[in-house]
Amino acid sequence: MIDAIAFKYRTGCPWMDLPEEFGSWKGVHNRLRKWAADGTWEKVFTALLAQADSEGDLDWVVAVDSTIVRAHQHAAGAR
């Protein structure tokens, strides 16, 4: 199930184009929605983040390049 969800987001393919080896795309999609709604994903990510942080695998460097992050002209108040 997790491999199917990771594949979908890694490749950007539509849900209906998931390979058959992952099973029913509807089942994968429904499980993702249920886990998101009940907080399962948040618990998993929090636990993984805590483990990686305690092992020193995170260095928390964040960089934003203004050539990549730009507001649309309408967001800047242009007419």
Number of C-alpha atoms within 10 A of each C-alpha: 14 11 9 21 17 11 15 20 11 9 9 10 11 10 16 12 10 19 13 10 7 15 12 15 20 12 12 20 17 12 15 17 12 13 14 12 11 10 10 13 15 13 12 11 11 12 12 12 14 13 13 13 13 10 9 9 10 12 8 7 5 5 6 7 7 8 6 7 8 10 9 9 9 8 8 9 7 7 5
